[in-house]
């Protein structure tokens, strides 16, 4: 009886470890540089995302017309969620992005305050050497 309990516990740990490793492997790869564009009231705004991924989480920076801001987010399969923390003269603003990843492209919606906009991004390729 005791052997069965120990064996069941060991098998449970292996199953959990396997499930977690499969989940991390299934996360879309988003590390690298991305050119993101979004249409707004003042025309099209573009900026560069530089992301470093660690499993299902990532962080990095956003650089554009309004300077540089930190980015942090998660990937679950091909679903992406990230937040850009932008400091403005009126205080800090959080820009929340949700979308999907398809290889070297992403798209979705961005929400900031009461406003919502569609966005898309293309991964930049390193220059050939």
One Martini backbone bead per residue (centre of mass of N, CA, C, O) as a GRO file, in nm:
protein
  129
    1UNK     BB    1   0.059   0.062  -0.022
    2UNK     BB    2   0.303   0.252   0.012
    3UNK     BB    3   0.423   0.209  -0.274
    4UNK     BB    4   0.179   0.326  -0.431
    5UNK     BB    5   0.197   0.615  -0.317
    6UNK     BB    6   0.482   0.678  -0.411
    7UNK     BB    7   0.438   0.617  -0.710
    8UNK     BB    8   0.213   0.826  -0.751
    9UNK     BB    9   0.380   1.074  -0.671
   10UNK     BB   10   0.600   1.044  -0.887
   11UNK     BB   11   0.411   1.048  -1.134
   12UNK     BB   12   0.292   1.329  -1.074
   13UNK     BB   13   0.555   1.489  -1.100
   14UNK     BB   14   0.618   1.408  -1.393
   15UNK     BB   15   0.356   1.515  -1.519
   16UNK     BB   16   0.395   1.810  -1.433
   17UNK     BB   17   0.667   1.859  -1.566
   18UNK     BB   18   0.574   1.796  -1.854
   19UNK     BB   19   0.346   2.007  -1.876
   20UNK     BB   20   0.529   2.256  -1.832
   21UNK     BB   21   0.725   2.205  -2.072
   22UNK     BB   22   0.512   2.211  -2.297
   23UNK     BB   23   0.406   2.496  -2.245
   24UNK     BB   24   0.677   2.645  -2.297
   25UNK     BB   25   0.715   2.532  -2.592
   26UNK     BB   26   0.432   2.658  -2.706
   27UNK     BB   27   0.541   2.927  -2.698
   28UNK     BB   28   0.583   3.191  -2.852
   29UNK     BB   29   0.830   3.364  -3.030
   30UNK     BB   30   0.933   3.716  -2.921
   31UNK     BB   31   1.212   3.762  -2.952
   32UNK     BB   32   1.330   4.086  -3.028
   33UNK     BB   33   1.255   4.288  -3.306
   34UNK     BB   34   0.986   4.533  -3.342
   35UNK     BB   35   0.742   4.673  -3.564
   36UNK     BB   36   0.503   4.901  -3.450
   37UNK     BB   37   0.157   4.973  -3.541
   38UNK     BB   38  -0.077   5.260  -3.504
   39UNK     BB   39  -0.393   5.395  -3.525
   40UNK     BB   40  -0.488   5.742  -3.491
   41UNK     BB   41  -0.577   6.074  -3.447
   42UNK     BB   42  -0.252   6.135  -3.553
   43UNK     BB   43  -0.219   5.877  -3.695
   44UNK     BB   44   0.060   5.696  -3.747
   45UNK     BB   45   0.222   5.486  -3.512
   46UNK     BB   46   0.569   5.415  -3.446
   47UNK     BB   47   0.761   5.136  -3.301
   48UNK     BB   48   1.007   4.975  -3.097
   49UNK     BB   49   1.055   4.641  -3.000
   50UNK     BB   50   1.251   4.501  -2.729
   51UNK     BB   51   1.282   4.147  -2.666
   52UNK     BB   52   1.300   3.924  -2.375
   53UNK     BB   53   1.280   3.577  -2.341
   54UNK     BB   54   1.126   3.356  -2.067
   55UNK     BB   55   0.935   3.155  -2.197
   56UNK     BB   56   0.625   3.311  -2.100
   57UNK     BB   57   0.812   3.559  -2.063
   58UNK     BB   58   0.864   3.925  -2.094
   59UNK     BB   59   1.103   4.189  -2.175
   60UNK     BB   60   1.163   4.556  -2.230
   61UNK     BB   61   1.139   4.793  -2.505
   62UNK     BB   62   1.015   5.115  -2.606
   63UNK     BB   63   1.064   5.297  -2.921
   64UNK     BB   64   1.000   5.652  -2.995
   65UNK     BB   65   0.877   5.967  -3.015
   66UNK     BB   66   0.832   5.938  -2.677
   67UNK     BB   67   1.056   5.736  -2.633
   68UNK     BB   68   1.134   5.531  -2.352
   69UNK     BB   69   0.988   5.208  -2.248
   70UNK     BB   70   0.868   4.969  -2.057
   71UNK     BB   71   0.828   4.607  -2.096
   72UNK     BB   72   0.563   4.358  -2.019
   73UNK     BB   73   0.496   3.989  -2.048
   74UNK     BB   74   0.294   3.732  -2.218
   75UNK     BB   75   0.279   3.381  -2.327
   76UNK     BB   76   0.002   3.174  -2.475
   77UNK     BB   77   0.108   3.040  -2.715
   78UNK     BB   78  -0.035   3.282  -2.942
   79UNK     BB   79  -0.082   3.457  -2.695
   80UNK     BB   80  -0.068   3.811  -2.618
   81UNK     BB   81   0.064   4.011  -2.334
   82UNK     BB   82   0.111   4.371  -2.277
   83UNK     BB   83   0.300   4.636  -2.108
   84UNK     BB   84   0.328   4.990  -2.114
   85UNK     BB   85   0.535   5.224  -1.939
   86UNK     BB   86   0.435   5.561  -1.942
   87UNK     BB   87   0.581   5.876  -1.913
   88UNK     BB   88   0.415   6.177  -1.831
   89UNK     BB   89   0.315   6.492  -1.746
   90UNK     BB   90   0.045   6.326  -1.615
   91UNK     BB   91   0.196   6.066  -1.575
   92UNK     BB   92   0.132   5.741  -1.562
   93UNK     BB   93   0.094   5.504  -1.833
   94UNK     BB   94  -0.106   5.231  -1.938
   95UNK     BB   95  -0.042   5.002  -2.202
   96UNK     BB   96  -0.264   4.757  -2.338
   97UNK     BB   97  -0.184   4.440  -2.490
   98UNK     BB   98  -0.357   4.232  -2.733
   99UNK     BB   99  -0.297   3.903  -2.899
  100UNK     BB  100  -0.129   3.758  -3.184
  101UNK     BB  101   0.094   3.505  -3.301
  102UNK     BB  102   0.267   3.475  -3.641
  103UNK     BB  103   0.567   3.439  -3.612
  104UNK     BB  104   0.664   3.758  -3.763
  105UNK     BB  105   0.371   3.829  -3.642
  106UNK     BB  106   0.137   4.076  -3.510
  107UNK     BB  107  -0.193   4.120  -3.344
  108UNK     BB  108  -0.440   4.373  -3.216
  109UNK     BB  109  -0.520   4.533  -2.906
  110UNK     BB  110  -0.531   4.859  -2.758
  111UNK     BB  111  -0.531   4.993  -2.419
  112UNK     BB  112  -0.615   5.342  -2.315
  113UNK     BB  113  -0.825   5.378  -2.114
  114UNK     BB  114  -1.101   5.438  -2.328
  115UNK     BB  115  -0.913   5.347  -2.548
  116UNK     BB  116  -0.908   5.175  -2.877
  117UNK     BB  117  -0.666   4.986  -3.075
  118UNK     BB  118  -0.512   4.879  -3.351
  119UNK     BB  119  -0.242   4.638  -3.408
  120UNK     BB  120   0.092   4.588  -3.554
  121UNK     BB  121   0.367   4.344  -3.617
  122UNK     BB  122   0.718   4.318  -3.717
  123UNK     BB  123   0.990   4.137  -3.747
  124UNK     BB  124   1.317   4.202  -3.736
  125UNK     BB  125   1.592   4.163  -3.930
  126UNK     BB  126   1.897   4.097  -3.943
  127UNK     BB  127   2.171   4.198  -4.075
  128UNK     BB  128   2.376   4.117  -4.311
  129UNK     BB  129   2.734   4.000  -4.308
   0.00000   0.00000   0.00000
